[in-house]
């Protein structure tokens, strides 16, 4: 493992975590084990004392007391008037009954007004402690129960030695588990990183494998979607370059060819010379249109386009734009129908709004059906006016709808352009409408496509 690798960091963190858990258990064992043992014994002694008192009151021959003493490894003493009248228990538990400290504490308790007491004394014979529990009975007698505590220091020492061996074993197992887990977690991330490097070099034909971890699965799905979108963007970029190159090359070639014709051949023939010059002028206009559209799109996308919002008579603006298509309607049989039953005054940048309407009508004319009909609807929505521009073409596939606003994107790569354009129309429409914060969209079916946007009054 490399020191700075993800696998190493996972392994190190899991190992440290396991080590800290083990140390915590060792501290708890070293500090609290002895106290917990004493607490447990005291609690158990209270229970046994209740059983002893109950047997003492209910059994005169002390058989039950003997059974309790031997069963629980305790010594039971019954004292009346400072004299021991009954003793029962194992040898180990009762050997201490004549201990001076024990006698002194028992006498002190008997002479007090307390009903119960608990104390510990040292048994030098076995080098251990003895827990004593005393209780004053209703008939004036006293019961003392004592039990030897185990050699806790020796036990603790043994446990600590065993703990060290256990610690080494657990640490070794923790190392292995941490290594396996770190490998399992880091491997899919490493693979994702490898594929990401390929994608960064322009290879979008990559696939990010999923693992059994939800977060990594989500990352893999996101990157797979990203690679698909980047592949589509790269395809659009190439098409953009091809279209721009074509749109620039064609007029430049025609300008050069016609200029050479004027220079070398038709300069003495006014009719042919004028024809060549008309071609040059038209192609220059086309170049100007392309440059202007690119500049408009660049300004809109870079937020440097400034809008002059004013009140606009939408009906007059729409009729003004439609006059440009009079030739198409008369010569080529196109029908552009404006459907509106009232006058609308809206708020917008008139120049940019005109450009939006012009580009959408151009798009509708280029893609409308054989009936050559384009319908324009102005709909009153109380606070807004909805503008719909509808063609009767074969429609746009659902999966293509989100791409139609991209530069030079064409749903039908073989369509015949009727009106002059640069391929940037819908992208310009999108950016201008977004600058205005206008709601816009597109709906399509096999009977035609409807572009719409809403303008506030």
VOPAGU-2260 file (C-alpha; in pm, 1 decimal, decimal comma):
REM VOPAGU-2260
SITE   aa  ch    i         X         Y         Z
SITE  UNK   A    0       0,0       0,0       0,0
SITE  UNK   A    1     122,8     349,2     -83,5
SITE  UNK   A    2     143,4     573,1     219,1
SITE  UNK   A    3     -81,7     844,3      72,7
SITE  UNK   A    4    -324,5     606,6     -95,8
SITE  UNK   A    5    -692,0     580,3      -9,3
SITE  UNK   A    6    -646,5     215,4      87,2
SITE  UNK   A    7    -374,7     307,3     337,8
SITE  UNK   A    8    -587,9     580,3     497,5
SITE  UNK   A    9    -886,6     347,3     533,0
SITE  UNK   A   10    -664,9      75,1     678,6
SITE  UNK   A   11    -496,4     317,7     918,8
SITE  UNK   A   12    -823,7     469,2    1042,2
SITE  UNK   A   13    -991,6     132,5    1097,4
SITE  UNK   A   14    -681,6      -2,0    1274,1
SITE  UNK   A   15    -661,3     300,7    1505,2
SITE  UNK   A   16   -1032,6     269,4    1577,6
SITE  UNK   A   17    -994,0    -100,0    1671,5
SITE  UNK   A   18    -691,4     -20,9    1888,1
SITE  UNK   A   19    -879,7     254,4    2073,6
SITE  UNK   A   20   -1173,7      21,6    2139,9
SITE  UNK   A   21    -938,3    -238,5    2286,2
SITE  UNK   A   22    -759,4      19,4    2503,3
SITE  UNK   A   23   -1095,8     143,0    2627,7
SITE  UNK   A   24   -1191,9    -207,5    2737,8
SITE  UNK   A   25    -854,2    -249,1    2909,1
SITE  UNK   A   26    -902,2      76,5    3101,8
SITE  UNK   A   27   -1252,1     -27,1    3206,5
SITE  UNK   A   28   -1120,9    -363,5    3322,2
SITE  UNK   A   29    -826,3    -214,7    3515,0
SITE  UNK   A   30   -1024,1      60,6    3689,2
SITE  UNK   A   31   -1378,3     -64,8    3730,0
SITE  UNK   A   32   -1356,9    -445,4    3748,8
SITE  UNK   A   33   -1271,8    -461,4    4120,3
SITE  UNK   A   34   -1532,4    -202,6    4219,2
SITE  UNK   A   35   -1797,1    -368,9    4006,5
SITE  UNK   A   36   -1718,1    -705,2    4167,6
SITE  UNK   A   37   -1764,0    -560,2    4516,5
SITE  UNK   A   38   -2086,0    -387,4    4413,2
SITE  UNK   A   39   -2219,7    -714,1    4275,9
SITE  UNK   A   40   -2124,9    -908,4    4591,6
SITE  UNK   A   41   -2291,0    -647,2    4816,7
SITE  UNK   A   42   -2606,2    -660,5    4614,1
SITE  UNK   A   43   -2607,8   -1038,0    4628,1
SITE  UNK   A   44   -2544,0   -1032,2    5003,6
SITE  UNK   A   45   -2856,1    -822,1    5057,7
SITE  UNK   A   46   -3058,8   -1082,7    4874,5
SITE  UNK   A   47   -2905,1   -1369,4    5071,8
SITE  UNK   A   48   -2962,2   -1181,0    5398,9
SITE  UNK   A   49   -3333,5   -1158,9    5324,2
SITE  UNK   A   50   -3343,2   -1535,5    5265,7
SITE  UNK   A   51   -3147,8   -1600,7    5588,4
SITE  UNK   A   52   -3382,5   -1382,0    5796,2
SITE  UNK   A   53   -3684,3   -1550,9    5643,1
SITE  UNK   A   54   -3543,5   -1899,9    5719,7
SITE  UNK   A   55   -3442,9   -1797,1    6071,9
SITE  UNK   A   56   -3796,3   -1687,9    6159,2
SITE  UNK   A   57   -3963,1   -1988,4    5999,6
SITE  UNK   A   58   -3725,0   -2274,0    6088,1
SITE  UNK   A   59   -3609,8   -2353,9    6443,3
SITE  UNK   A   60   -3365,2   -2635,2    6358,3
SITE  UNK   A   61   -3157,3   -2418,0    6131,2
SITE  UNK   A   62   -3149,1   -2672,0    5846,0
SITE  UNK   A   63   -3236,1   -2410,9    5586,8
SITE  UNK   A   64   -2965,9   -2180,6    5726,0
SITE  UNK   A   65   -2705,0   -2454,3    5684,9
SITE  UNK   A   66   -2812,5   -2512,2    5326,8
SITE  UNK   A   67   -2795,0   -2141,2    5249,4
SITE  UNK   A   68   -2449,6   -2107,9    5407,4
SITE  UNK   A   69   -2293,3   -2396,0    5215,5
SITE  UNK   A   70   -2475,0   -2313,6    4891,6
SITE  UNK   A   71   -2353,6   -1951,3    4886,1
SITE  UNK   A   72   -2011,5   -2005,4    5052,9
SITE  UNK   A   73   -2097,2   -1775,5    5342,0
SITE  UNK   A   74   -2070,6   -1779,3    5719,6
SITE  UNK   A   75   -2389,7   -1711,9    5917,8
SITE  UNK   A   76   -2376,7   -1598,8    6281,0
SITE  UNK   A   77   -2669,2   -1537,1    6510,4
SITE  UNK   A   78   -2587,4   -1324,4    6814,2
SITE  UNK   A   79   -2809,9   -1269,8    7115,1
SITE  UNK   A   80   -2694,4   -1057,3    7410,3
SITE  UNK   A   81   -2341,3   -1038,1    7266,7
SITE  UNK   A   82   -2314,6   -1418,7    7254,2
SITE  UNK   A   83   -2293,3   -1624,4    6937,1
SITE  UNK   A   84   -2567,9   -1887,3    6958,7
SITE  UNK   A   85   -2540,1   -2022,0    6602,5
SITE  UNK   A   86   -2267,0   -2044,8    6341,9
SITE  UNK   A   87   -2294,9   -2215,1    6006,0
SITE  UNK   A   88   -2086,1   -2211,0    5693,4
SITE  UNK   A   89   -1781,6   -2347,5    5512,0
SITE  UNK   A   90   -1444,7   -2356,4    5684,4
SITE  UNK   A   91   -1296,9   -2087,2    5463,4
SITE  UNK   A   92   -1582,0   -1846,8    5530,9
SITE  UNK   A   93   -1599,3   -1901,4    5908,5
SITE  UNK   A   94   -1229,1   -1912,6    5997,3
SITE  UNK   A   95   -1232,1   -1538,6    6046,9
SITE  UNK   A   96   -1505,7   -1517,1    6311,2
SITE  UNK   A   97   -1251,9   -1457,6    6589,7
SITE  UNK   A   98   -1071,6   -1180,8    6402,2
SITE  UNK   A   99   -1017,9    -884,5    6637,1
SITE  UNK   A  100   -1124,8    -626,3    6380,9
SITE  UNK   A  101   -1438,9    -828,1    6308,2
SITE  UNK   A  102   -1527,7    -856,7    6677,3
SITE  UNK   A  103   -1467,8    -485,8    6728,4
SITE  UNK   A  104   -1694,3    -386,0    6435,1
SITE  UNK   A  105   -1966,0    -630,3    6541,0
SITE  UNK   A  106   -1965,8    -492,3    6896,1
SITE  UNK   A  107   -1977,0    -136,5    6763,6
SITE  UNK   A  108   -2280,8    -219,6    6548,0
SITE  UNK   A  109   -2463,9    -397,0    6833,0
SITE  UNK   A  110   -2413,1     -98,7    7060,4
SITE  UNK   A  111   -2540,9     141,5    6794,9
SITE  UNK   A  112   -2898,9     221,2    6702,6
SITE  UNK   A  113   -2849,0     120,3    6338,9
SITE  UNK   A  114   -3061,6    -155,4    6184,0
SITE  UNK   A  115   -2798,5    -274,7    5935,6
SITE  UNK   A  116   -2432,4    -231,7    5848,5
SITE  UNK   A  117   -2179,6    -334,4    5588,1
SITE  UNK   A  118   -1802,0    -333,4    5624,9
SITE  UNK   A  119   -1493,1    -517,0    5501,1
SITE  UNK   A  120   -1199,2    -654,5    5701,0
SITE  UNK   A  121    -865,7    -801,8    5606,0
SITE  UNK   A  122    -810,3   -1177,8    5643,7
SITE  UNK   A  123    -436,1   -1219,0    5694,4
SITE  UNK   A  124    -458,8   -1597,7    5676,2
SITE  UNK   A  125    -571,5   -1597,8    5313,0
SITE  UNK   A  126    -452,0   -1246,8    5232,2
SITE  UNK   A  127    -790,7   -1138,0    5110,5
SITE  UNK   A  128   -1083,4    -921,7    5214,2
SITE  UNK   A  129   -1402,5   -1038,4    5383,3
SITE  UNK   A  130   -1732,0    -861,6    5328,8
SITE  UNK   A  131   -1954,1    -851,0    5641,0
SITE  UNK   A  132   -2324,1    -766,7    5640,4
SITE  UNK   A  133   -2500,6    -716,8    5976,5
SITE  UNK   A  134   -2873,3    -688,9    6041,9
SITE  UNK   A  135   -3071,6    -626,7    6361,7
SITE  UNK   A  136   -3380,3    -848,4    6395,2
SITE  UNK   A  137   -3716,1    -769,1    6550,8
SITE  UNK   A  138   -3660,8   -1002,0    6849,2
SITE  UNK   A  139   -3341,1    -817,8    6947,1
SITE  UNK   A  140   -3101,5   -1073,8    6796,3
SITE  UNK   A  141   -2845,1    -998,7    6531,2
SITE  UNK   A  142   -2746,2   -1183,3    6219,7
SITE  UNK   A  143   -2399,4   -1141,3    6069,4
SITE  UNK   A  144   -2319,4   -1280,2    5728,9
SITE  UNK   A  145   -1970,1   -1263,9    5588,7
SITE  UNK   A  146   -1820,8   -1397,4    5272,8
SITE  UNK   A  147   -1461,4   -1389,6    5152,1
SITE  UNK   A  148   -1392,8   -1174,1    4849,3
SITE  UNK   A  149   -1179,9   -1345,5    4589,7
SITE  UNK   A  150    -817,8   -1249,7    4539,9
SITE  UNK   A  151    -905,0    -968,6    4301,9
SITE  UNK   A  152    -547,2    -850,2    4256,3
SITE  UNK   A  153    -436,6   -1195,4    4145,7
SITE  UNK   A  154    -739,0   -1232,7    3925,0
SITE  UNK   A  155    -682,0    -887,9    3775,9
SITE  UNK   A  156    -318,1    -975,8    3706,8
SITE  UNK   A  157    -420,4   -1296,2    3531,0
SITE  UNK   A  158    -686,3   -1112,2    3331,9
SITE  UNK   A  159    -437,3    -842,1    3229,1
SITE  UNK   A  160    -187,5   -1104,2    3111,0
SITE  UNK   A  161    -458,6   -1278,9    2913,5
SITE  UNK   A  162    -571,5    -942,7    2787,5
SITE  UNK   A  163    -227,8    -872,1    2640,7
SITE  UNK   A  164    -238,9   -1195,5    2439,7
SITE  UNK   A  165    -595,0   -1124,2    2342,4
SITE  UNK   A  166    -493,6    -771,8    2243,3
SITE  UNK   A  167    -227,6    -902,5    2005,1
SITE  UNK   A  168    -471,2   -1148,7    1850,2
SITE  UNK   A  169    -747,8    -890,1    1815,7
SITE  UNK   A  170    -506,8    -634,5    1668,7
SITE  UNK   A  171    -387,9    -887,7    1413,1
SITE  UNK   A  172    -747,5    -969,7    1318,5
SITE  UNK   A  173    -827,1    -595,8    1310,1
SITE  UNK   A  174    -535,3    -537,8    1072,4
SITE  UNK   A  175    -670,8    -803,0     837,1
SITE  UNK   A  176   -1031,4    -680,5     858,1
SITE  UNK   A  177    -921,9    -317,7     812,9
SITE  UNK   A  178    -714,5    -413,9     508,3
SITE  UNK   A  179   -1000,6    -612,1     349,0
SITE  UNK   A  180   -1257,1    -337,6     420,0
SITE  UNK   A  181   -1025,1     -62,3     293,5
SITE  UNK   A  182    -962,5    -260,2     -22,8
SITE  UNK   A  183   -1335,5    -314,2     -75,6
SITE  UNK   A  184   -1413,4      54,7     -26,8
SITE  UNK   A  185   -1116,6     199,8    -214,6
SITE  UNK   A  186   -1110,3     -37,7    -512,1
SITE  UNK   A  187   -1425,3      99,2    -683,0
SITE  UNK   A  188   -1306,4     455,6    -613,6
SITE  UNK   A  189    -968,1     375,6    -770,7
SITE  UNK   A  190   -1143,0     226,1   -1075,0
SITE  UNK   A  191   -1366,0     532,3   -1103,0
SITE  UNK   A  192   -1055,3     752,1   -1089,8
SITE  UNK   A  193    -892,1     554,0   -1372,8
SITE  UNK   A  194   -1198,9     588,4   -1592,8
SITE  UNK   A  195   -1226,6     957,8   -1503,8
SITE  UNK   A  196    -871,5    1016,1   -1628,8
SITE  UNK   A  197    -968,9     858,2   -1960,7
SITE  UNK   A  198   -1272,2    1085,6   -1978,3
SITE  UNK   A  199   -1052,8    1387,9   -1899,5
SITE  UNK   A  200    -840,4    1300,3   -2206,8
SITE  UNK   A  201   -1147,7    1314,4   -2429,3
SITE  UNK   A  202   -1243,8     946,1   -2430,7
SITE  UNK   A  203   -1613,5     953,2   -2344,7
SITE  UNK   A  204   -1670,0     587,5   -2430,5
SITE  UNK   A  205   -1611,9     485,6   -2067,8
SITE  UNK   A  206   -1829,7     308,6   -1814,5
SITE  UNK   A  207   -1813,4     348,3   -1438,0
SITE  UNK   A  208   -1887,9      22,6   -1257,7
SITE  UNK   A  209   -2108,4      20,1    -949,2
SITE  UNK   A  210   -2024,3    -145,2    -617,6
SITE  UNK   A  211   -2219,3    -248,3    -309,1
SITE  UNK   A  212   -2192,1      99,6    -154,4
SITE  UNK   A  213   -2480,2     341,7    -217,7
SITE  UNK   A  214   -2268,0     658,5    -226,7
SITE  UNK   A  215   -2023,1     505,5    -476,1
SITE  UNK   A  216   -2316,1     375,6    -682,1
SITE  UNK   A  217   -2460,2     728,8    -694,8
SITE  UNK   A  218   -2120,2     865,6    -798,2
SITE  UNK   A  219   -2088,3     601,4   -1071,9
SITE  UNK   A  220   -2439,0     681,7   -1203,8
SITE  UNK   A  221   -2360,9    1055,3   -1204,9
SITE  UNK   A  222   -2033,6    1003,5   -1389,2
SITE  UNK   A  223   -2196,6     768,1   -1641,0
SITE  UNK   A  224   -2458,6    1035,1   -1712,5
SITE  UNK   A  225   -2182,4    1296,6   -1730,3
SITE  UNK   A  226   -1985,7    1092,2   -1984,1
SITE  UNK   A  227   -2299,2    1054,4   -2198,7
SITE  UNK   A  228   -2372,4    1426,6   -2183,6
SITE  UNK   A  229   -2009,7    1513,2   -2260,4
SITE  UNK   A  230   -2016,7    1276,7   -2557,1
SITE  UNK   A  231   -2327,5    1453,2   -2687,3
SITE  UNK   A  232   -2168,9    1794,2   -2619,7
SITE  UNK   A  233   -1853,3    1688,3   -2804,5
SITE  UNK   A  234   -2064,8    1574,6   -3098,6
SITE  UNK   A  235   -2248,8    1908,4   -3097,2
SITE  UNK   A  236   -1915,8    2092,9   -3073,3
SITE  UNK   A  237   -1784,9    1913,7   -3381,7
SITE  UNK   A  238   -2106,7    1985,3   -3564,5
SITE  UNK   A  239   -2080,2    2348,4   -3452,9
SITE  UNK   A  240   -1727,3    2378,1   -3590,6
SITE  UNK   A  241   -1832,1    2206,9   -3912,9
SITE  UNK   A  242   -2134,7    2435,5   -3953,1
SITE  UNK   A  243   -1944,0    2752,9   -3870,4
SITE  UNK   A  244   -1665,3    2650,2   -4105,0
SITE  UNK   A  245   -1918,8    2578,4   -4377,4
SITE  UNK   A  246   -2109,9    2901,6   -4316,2
SITE  UNK   A  247   -1786,0    3097,8   -4337,6
SITE  UNK   A  248   -1622,5    2906,9   -4620,6
SITE  UNK   A  249   -1916,5    2910,7   -4862,4
SITE  UNK   A  250   -1971,2    3289,6   -4873,3
SITE  UNK   A  251   -1597,3    3357,6   -4873,6
SITE  UNK   A  252   -1552,6    3119,2   -5168,0
SITE  UNK   A  253   -1838,4    3284,4   -5357,5
SITE  UNK   A  254   -1707,0    3632,9   -5280,3
SITE  UNK   A  255   -1359,9    3540,4   -5402,6
SITE  UNK   A  256   -1490,9    3366,4   -5715,3
SITE  UNK   A  257   -1720,6    3652,3   -5814,1
SITE  UNK   A  258   -1455,1    3913,4   -5737,8
SITE  UNK   A  259   -1213,0    3728,8   -5969,9
SITE  UNK   A  260   -1487,3    3707,8   -6231,6
SITE  UNK   A  261   -1535,1    4085,9   -6215,4
SITE  UNK   A  262   -1161,4    4147,7   -6223,7
SITE  UNK   A  263   -1073,1    3915,5   -6509,9
SITE  UNK   A  264   -1386,8    3861,0   -6720,3
SITE  UNK   A  265   -1704,5    4063,5   -6660,0
SITE  UNK   A  266   -1560,8    4404,8   -6573,7
SITE  UNK   A  267   -1646,4    4526,1   -6927,9
SITE  UNK   A  268   -1997,0    4369,9   -6927,8
SITE  UNK   A  269   -2223,3    4581,0   -6700,5
SITE  UNK   A  270   -2498,3    4318,3   -6675,3
SITE  UNK   A  271   -2272,8    4027,3   -6578,0
SITE  UNK   A  272   -2057,0    4250,6   -6361,3
SITE  UNK   A  273   -2359,5    4368,8   -6164,5
SITE  UNK   A  274   -2475,2    4009,2   -6122,0
SITE  UNK   A  275   -2135,6    3916,1   -5979,1
SITE  UNK   A  276   -2138,3    4218,4   -5750,9
SITE  UNK   A  277   -2490,5    4130,0   -5629,5
SITE  UNK   A  278   -2362,2    3785,8   -5528,5
SITE  UNK   A  279   -2072,3    3946,6   -5343,6
SITE  UNK   A  280   -2306,9    4188,2   -5161,8
SITE  UNK   A  281   -2549,9    3907,6   -5066,5
SITE  UNK   A  282   -2270,8    3689,5   -4933,7
SITE  UNK   A  283   -2124,0    3979,3   -4735,8
SITE  UNK   A  284   -2469,5    4034,8   -4585,4
SITE  UNK   A  285   -2480,5    3667,5   -4496,4
SITE  UNK   A  286   -2141,6    3693,6   -4327,8
SITE  UNK   A  287   -2257,5    4002,6   -4140,3
SITE  UNK   A  288   -2566,1    3814,6   -4021,9
SITE  UNK   A  289   -2352,9    3525,4   -3898,8
SITE  UNK   A  290   -2109,4    3756,0   -3716,8
SITE  UNK   A  291   -2397,2    3955,6   -3568,5
SITE  UNK   A  292   -2569,7    3640,0   -3441,3
SITE  UNK   A  293   -2245,7    3513,2   -3289,2
SITE  UNK   A  294   -2191,7    3849,5   -3117,5
SITE  UNK   A  295   -2549,5    3857,2   -2987,3
SITE  UNK   A  296   -2518,8    3504,2   -2853,8
SITE  UNK   A  297   -2182,1    3582,6   -2697,0
SITE  UNK   A  298   -2320,3    3892,7   -2523,1
SITE  UNK   A  299   -2625,6    3706,5   -2398,0
SITE  UNK   A  300   -2420,1    3419,0   -2260,8
SITE  UNK   A  301   -2161,5    3646,9   -2097,6
SITE  UNK   A  302   -2427,0    3868,8   -1930,8
SITE  UNK   A  303   -2300,2    4179,2   -2109,2
SITE  UNK   A  304   -2620,8    4235,9   -2305,0
SITE  UNK   A  305   -2813,2    4530,7   -2159,2
SITE  UNK   A  306   -3189,6    4531,2   -2193,3
SITE  UNK   A  307   -3401,0    4842,9   -2238,3
SITE  UNK   A  308   -3739,5    4743,1   -2101,0
SITE  UNK   A  309   -4022,2    4957,3   -2239,3
SITE  UNK   A  310   -4390,9    4929,5   -2313,8
SITE  UNK   A  311   -4442,1    4764,5   -2652,0
SITE  UNK   A  312   -4752,2    4723,3   -2866,5
SITE  UNK   A  313   -4720,9    4351,5   -2933,8
SITE  UNK   A  314   -4975,5    4348,9   -3217,6
SITE  UNK   A  315   -4794,3    4624,1   -3409,7
SITE  UNK   A  316   -4458,4    4452,9   -3353,5
SITE  UNK   A  317   -4595,8    4121,3   -3476,7
SITE  UNK   A  318   -4744,8    4276,1   -3792,6
SITE  UNK   A  319   -4418,1    4459,0   -3859,9
SITE  UNK   A  320   -4224,9    4129,5   -3846,7
SITE  UNK   A  321   -4481,2    3952,3   -4067,7
SITE  UNK   A  322   -4434,3    4204,9   -4349,0
SITE  UNK   A  323   -4087,6    4056,3   -4406,6
SITE  UNK   A  324   -4249,7    3728,0   -4508,3
SITE  UNK   A  325   -4485,9    3880,9   -4765,6
SITE  UNK   A  326   -4268,2    3756,3   -5052,0
SITE  UNK   A  327   -4270,4    3397,0   -4919,6
SITE  UNK   A  328   -4647,6    3407,2   -4885,6
SITE  UNK   A  329   -4701,5    3542,7   -5238,6
SITE  UNK   A  330   -4424,4    3356,7   -5421,2
SITE  UNK   A  331   -4397,7    3021,8   -5239,3
SITE  UNK   A  332   -4750,8    2984,9   -5103,3
SITE  UNK   A  333   -4674,8    3001,8   -4732,2
SITE  UNK   A  334   -4961,2    3094,9   -4499,2
SITE  UNK   A  335   -4874,7    3272,4   -4176,9
SITE  UNK   A  336   -5186,6    3323,4   -3964,9
SITE  UNK   A  337   -5191,0    3569,8   -3674,7
SITE  UNK   A  338   -5473,9    3484,3   -3434,3
SITE  UNK   A  339   -5553,5    3762,9   -3190,3
SITE  UNK   A  340   -5881,6    3924,8   -3086,7
SITE  UNK   A  341   -5749,1    4222,8   -2888,1
SITE  UNK   A  342   -5458,7    4460,8   -2855,5
SITE  UNK   A  343   -5178,0    4383,5   -2607,2
SITE  UNK   A  344   -4931,0    4623,1   -2447,6
SITE  UNK   A  345   -4637,9    4436,7   -2294,7
SITE  UNK   A  346   -4306,6    4517,6   -2124,8
SITE  UNK   A  347   -3987,1    4408,0   -2298,8
SITE  UNK   A  348   -3679,2    4515,9   -2493,1
SITE  UNK   A  349   -3845,0    4577,7   -2830,9
SITE  UNK   A  350   -3532,5    4505,2   -3037,3
SITE  UNK   A  351   -3461,0    4173,5   -2863,5
SITE  UNK   A  352   -3828,5    4073,5   -2860,5
SITE  UNK   A  353   -3845,4    4136,2   -3234,5
SITE  UNK   A  354   -3543,2    3911,2   -3278,8
SITE  UNK   A  355   -3710,4    3633,0   -3077,1
SITE  UNK   A  356   -4028,0    3649,4   -3283,9
SITE  UNK   A  357   -3833,6    3664,0   -3611,3
SITE  UNK   A  358   -3616,4    3362,8   -3523,8
SITE  UNK   A  359   -3912,8    3152,1   -3409,8
SITE  UNK   A  360   -4112,3    3229,4   -3724,8
SITE  UNK   A  361   -3807,3    3145,7   -3937,3
SITE  UNK   A  362   -3774,3    2814,1   -3754,7
SITE  UNK   A  363   -4145,4    2736,7   -3801,7
SITE  UNK   A  364   -4128,1    2813,3   -4175,8
SITE  UNK   A  365   -3821,8    2592,1   -4219,0
SITE  UNK   A  366   -3985,2    2293,0   -4047,5
SITE  UNK   A  367   -4355,7    2328,9   -4129,9
SITE  UNK   A  368   -4545,1    2063,3   -4325,3
SITE  UNK   A  369   -4639,0    2038,7   -4690,2
SITE  UNK   A  370   -4940,5    2265,9   -4632,3
SITE  UNK   A  371   -4687,6    2545,7   -4557,5
SITE  UNK   A  372   -4899,4    2679,4   -4267,6
SITE  UNK   A  373   -4762,9    2861,5   -3962,9
SITE  UNK   A  374   -5004,4    2973,3   -3689,6
SITE  UNK   A  375   -4927,7    3249,7   -3439,6
SITE  UNK   A  376   -5153,3    3280,8   -3134,5
SITE  UNK   A  377   -5159,4    3567,5   -2885,4
SITE  UNK   A  378   -5340,1    3448,4   -2569,8
SITE  UNK   A  379   -5448,7    3664,4   -2275,4
SITE  UNK   A  380   -5333,1    3512,8   -1940,5
SITE  UNK   A  381   -5447,6    3798,7   -1713,7
SITE  UNK   A  382   -5100,9    3919,9   -1605,4
SITE  UNK   A  383   -4912,8    3785,2   -1907,7
SITE  UNK   A  384   -4955,3    3740,0   -2280,3
SITE  UNK   A  385   -4869,5    3396,3   -2414,2
SITE  UNK   A  386   -4718,8    3389,6   -2764,4
SITE  UNK   A  387   -4747,8    3058,0   -2950,8
SITE  UNK   A  388   -4578,2    2991,6   -3286,8
SITE  UNK   A  389   -4691,7    2658,7   -3432,7
SITE  UNK   A  390   -4583,5    2468,0   -3743,5
SITE  UNK   A  391   -4747,3    2161,0   -3902,6
SITE  UNK   A  392   -4434,5    1954,8   -3953,1
SITE  UNK   A  393   -4361,0    1599,4   -3846,9
SITE  UNK   A  394   -4260,2    1707,6   -3496,3
SITE  UNK   A  395   -3958,3    1650,5   -3275,6
SITE  UNK   A  396   -3873,6    1331,7   -3090,1
SITE  UNK   A  397   -3904,8    1351,0   -2711,1
SITE  UNK   A  398   -3537,1    1270,4   -2656,9
SITE  UNK   A  399   -3435,3    1557,3   -2889,0
SITE  UNK   A  400   -3645,2    1829,2   -2723,6
SITE  UNK   A  401   -3384,3    1920,6   -2461,4
SITE  UNK   A  402   -3116,2    1970,6   -2726,8
SITE  UNK   A  403   -3300,4    2193,6   -2974,4
SITE  UNK   A  404   -3187,5    2510,4   -2794,4
SITE  UNK   A  405   -2821,1    2421,6   -2856,1
SITE  UNK   A  406   -2619,9    2602,7   -3119,4
SITE  UNK   A  407   -2647,1    2444,6   -3465,1
SITE  UNK   A  408   -2849,0    2151,7   -3336,0
SITE  UNK   A  409   -3072,9    2012,0   -3609,1
SITE  UNK   A  410   -3342,6    1753,2   -3548,0
SITE  UNK   A  411   -3345,4    1664,4   -3916,9
SITE  UNK   A  412   -2995,9    1692,6   -4059,2
SITE  UNK   A  413   -3130,8    1679,2   -4417,3
SITE  UNK   A  414   -3392,7    1956,3   -4392,3
SITE  UNK   A  415   -3409,0    2229,9   -4656,8
SITE  UNK   A  416   -3366,3    2581,7   -4520,0
SITE  UNK   A  417   -3625,8    2814,8   -4671,3
SITE  UNK   A  418   -3532,2    3137,7   -4493,4
SITE  UNK   A  419   -3187,9    3284,5   -4438,9
SITE  UNK   A  420   -3033,8    3189,5   -4106,9
SITE  UNK   A  421   -2715,6    3097,9   -3927,9
SITE  UNK   A  422   -2819,8    2798,9   -3717,3
SITE  UNK   A  423   -2798,5    3004,0   -3398,9
SITE  UNK   A  424   -3160,5    3119,6   -3393,5
SITE  UNK   A  425   -3306,7    2903,2   -3116,9
SITE  UNK   A  426   -2997,6    2942,6   -2899,9
SITE  UNK   A  427   -3033,6    3321,7   -2930,1
SITE  UNK   A  428   -3408,3    3293,9   -2849,6
SITE  UNK   A  429   -3333,9    3094,1   -2536,4
SITE  UNK   A  430   -3072,9    3338,1   -2405,6
SITE  UNK   A  431   -3282,5    3649,0   -2475,8
SITE  UNK   A  432   -3590,4    3499,7   -2306,5
SITE  UNK   A  433   -3383,3    3397,8   -2004,1
SITE  UNK   A  434   -3237,9    3749,3   -1982,1
SITE  UNK   A  435   -3596,5    3877,9   -1966,8
SITE  UNK   A  436   -3691,0    3605,9   -1715,1
SITE  UNK   A  437   -3972,4    3502,9   -1948,1
SITE  UNK   A  438   -4125,6    3158,4   -1915,2
SITE  UNK   A  439   -4074,3    2962,5   -2238,9
SITE  UNK   A  440   -4086,9    2609,6   -2375,5
SITE  UNK   A  441   -4166,7    2375,0   -2659,5
SITE  UNK   A  442   -4429,1    2106,4   -2717,2
SITE  UNK   A  443   -4424,0    1863,4   -3005,8
SITE  UNK   A  444   -4619,2    1577,4   -3160,5
SITE  UNK   A  445   -4633,6    1405,7   -3499,6
SITE  UNK   A  446   -4873,1    1683,8   -3614,1
SITE  UNK   A  447   -4639,4    1974,7   -3550,5
SITE  UNK   A  448   -4434,8    2168,9   -3298,8
SITE  UNK   A  449   -4536,0    2461,0   -3079,0
SITE  UNK   A  450   -4286,5    2710,5   -2938,4
SITE  UNK   A  451   -4421,7    2947,1   -2673,1
SITE  UNK   A  452   -4319,8    3218,7   -2431,9
SITE  UNK   A  453   -4499,1    3452,6   -2192,9
SITE  UNK   A  454   -4455,2    3831,4   -2170,7
SITE  UNK   A  455   -4575,5    4037,8   -1873,2
SITE  UNK   A  456   -4821,4    4318,3   -1948,3
